[in-house]
Amino acid sequence: MTGTLFRNELRMVFRDTRTVLIAVVAPLVLFPLFIFITNFVEERESARLDSATYEFAVTGERSAWADDIVRTALNLDTAGLAIAPASFDRVMTQNADSLLEAGDLHVLVVGRDAVPGDSVAADVPVLELRFRASSDFSRNARNRMEERLLAVRTQLRDSVFQAAGFPVALDEVVVFESDNVASAEKEAGSFLGGVLVPFLILLMLSGGSIVAADSISGEKERGTLETLLTTASSRRDIVNAKLGAIMAVGLAVGLVNIANIGVYIGLGILDLPETLRIGIGVDTLLILLLLTIPLVVMVGAALLLLSGVSNSYKEYQIYFLPLFLVFLLPSMAAFLPGVELSSAIAFVPISGLAVATRALLMGDWHWIWGAIALGSTGAAGWLLLQRTEAALSNERLITSAGADEVEFRGGAALFPREVLTWFVGFWVVFFVVSLWFGEALGVRGQVLVNLWVIFLGGSILLIRRYGLDVRETLQLYAPHWRAWPAVIIGAPSALVLAIGLFGLVNRYLFPVPESLLESFGQSLTADISLWQLIIFVTIMPGVLEEIAFRGVLLSGLRKHLKKPWLAVLVSAAIFGVFHVSLFRIVPTAFLGVVLALVVVRTGSIFPAMLWHFLNNFLAVVPQEMGWIVIDQMEGVGTVWYALAVVGATASWLMMANRSGQLPPEPAGRPTKP
Amino acid sequence: MTDMSQATVRVSDLRKTFYDESRGEVHAVDGLSFDCHPGEVFGLLGANGAGKTTTLRMLSTVLKPSGGTASVMGHDIERDPEAVRRSLGFYSASTALYPRLTARETIEFFTRINGYPAERVQQRVEELVDRFGIAEYQKGRVDKLSSGMKQKVSIARTMAHDPPVLIFDEPTVGLDVMNALAMVKVIRELKEEGKTIIFSSHIMSEVEKLCDRIGIVHRGKLLALGTLDELRAVTGEHYLEDVFLDYVKRAEGIVGEAEIGPAGALHAAGDELPDRSP
């Protein structure tokens, strides 16, 4: 059935003559035409600049001196010097400045004394070149004149030094040479790898967009969508067929364009840039194809979703430009200075693929990180497809009125649905603050902003906005007394297990450079006294992070995601990514799982607060104060791990009595008595 | 003969509530219940906005009910929407055709995607092309066809997969007299073939001529359900127009309670249910 739908999509695309013209014929003709004309104009222009005679004049209170130097410069023997050919013609005039402005002079040489503002001593003569940057000829005249004047200065300088008895030519005091040890292949790979993903996205977006615009928003506009939706075909089949058509046409248009360029290069009309001459092995080519799959799917899915949420062609076009930028900008990630595949960038859809592609073509391919890059873009594409399928089931496609009671009523019932979006927003604020104001705020300032403004402020904002029940949301219930000894035993045990886990992850998954660990330790504790350390790193996070993550976030997720364990994992993952450095995400997420379990099991947030405080205290204070020394790379002894397992188990069992309350069942489902 | 023993369409206490920013909570369909049978034309009669289209869209599964259930050929509209859509053809003024396909391609496309056995598709297309006299312009693109030709292609695509149930939602809206008559003729033929037909309209004469049983819908509720003669007997009016007005007036409370005859049996279950408290 998908096949029939897919063939139908393609048939409709190719029957639209405008589509074929714009997608295929236009680039076939326009693209080479554009390059041909650009080359032609450039050649003509440079020929014109080379053959021109530049008018100049000499003025100023030291014009005689200037005149001398200019004369020497124009009579210079340029053989052996890197100086472009040019002919100059001197104009004798009294009002040189107005002639320059009128365009009758190309460059004006002014000989004068130094004035305040020049970076030289007061009695040193200055040669000033006046020109108009708005004119090609004037700019060129200045450049050619300057080259010659600089050559004269070098000669003058050398002769002065020689006269003073200086033994060697000045430039020979130290001779510099640079030697490129990167192979031509690697250099070409770096460039090609960087441009490949943006180029592919550009082609996919321009080719696929033509189909996408027509595909759902076009069907809405023509009234065929209801016809299609009342047939026996499933929503999934429809989405797949339309995605297939977008990808097929996008790729086809891309290939046509690449082949087109290839033909022109073959015919010798275009030159292949030197940097693109690169040999690719079969294995590299296969990985490259593998990398393009999630990219093509994600771009196609995004276009289809855009089409699904737009009510008409016009709306689609309005949204297209932002979408274009959203895809193109992250694809430029490979050009960021110092970016490496083995970093958090691999987790960013598109950016990860861009960096992975460059790494592949430079021969720096790494399977685990490459797989992460593949996975992140693939997952993003999959999510977009899910959204598109949901968009096709959205009743607003058919009727103008919504049928969503929760959305209509808003308030506490709507909160679970929107909590994730809010925390994504909080994360963006958090990230921007650490990126732009991190230096200015310092460690303490950043901690204060994060904890009080983002976490506590955000929590208060959500509680007020949705009119949430504070007690139930934050689980402000008294726990069973056994919860307290459970925390005292559990927190140190879990910390030891976390150190072990960190060691495993570090060894087998993401090796963390030792320098990074050290710099983290320093940044945390630089000039902080013990009491400050306790307040900033243990007490405040213990209370405020619990309110935000195990209070507001977890309660929303427990209602939104039907399964409690899923809510625990998702809240922990979000807690993890709120710690920017990549190597802290895993241990923090582990702590997030533990703390969420404490809340779920004890039915109260207070044990989790104590646990969090103890965890941070034990993790930071004894080491910082030099009471004990733990080598993070080595971990602790096996006995300690065994004790920790026993302690954690005991703690888990002791927490079993919950006296607090579970959040009520999600809205719309009957509440169990 | 109408076989009343097996219902092909069952609608039970069906409800649909919309939440509109300007109008608030709107009970577009408010507890509708009825059954339809093979060889029967069931008419939904009501003014614009009465809830006819919303009901039929729930039956065709493009809208989800807010409450109640319905099934087509035994398939539940919520649990098995694809099987429901396979068993019915849906025709309405808002279901347009693909302009860039030819008439024949249109029929073939809808035959295939509705799950008709692949090896019999061409044969089925031939049948439909013959039946509706499309042969002459079967290679013409839909956007080049006249409205009468388009209508024939539309009917052909609705019954492309030979479904046992056909829904015609205000099929004569916007048609001229000749085309409207042609539409009525097709519906009669389908009835003769034993199809179950649900027909909605606000045009009294069409309903009078076509429908074996009539449901009068007003503000999302079924005011009456029965054959034309039964409705006449209850209201004491002869013309359907007057019958309709009589029911609407009673529902609006314009006529006193005492004047209502012993029509309990004809009233829909939904009418007697109290409004669901939110």
Interface residues (C-beta under 8 A of the other chain):
Chain A: M1 T4 L5 N8 R11 M12 R15 D16 R222 G223 T224 E226 T227 L229 T230 T231 A232 S233 S234 E395 I398 T399 A401 G402 A403 D404 E405 E407 F408 R409
Chain B: K16 T17 F18 Y19 D20 R23 E25 V26 A28 T54 R57 S60 T61 V62 L63 K64 S66 E82 A83 R85 R86 F90 S92 S94 T95 A96 L97 Y98 P99 R100 L101 E105 F109 F110 R112 I113 N114 G115 R141 R157 H161
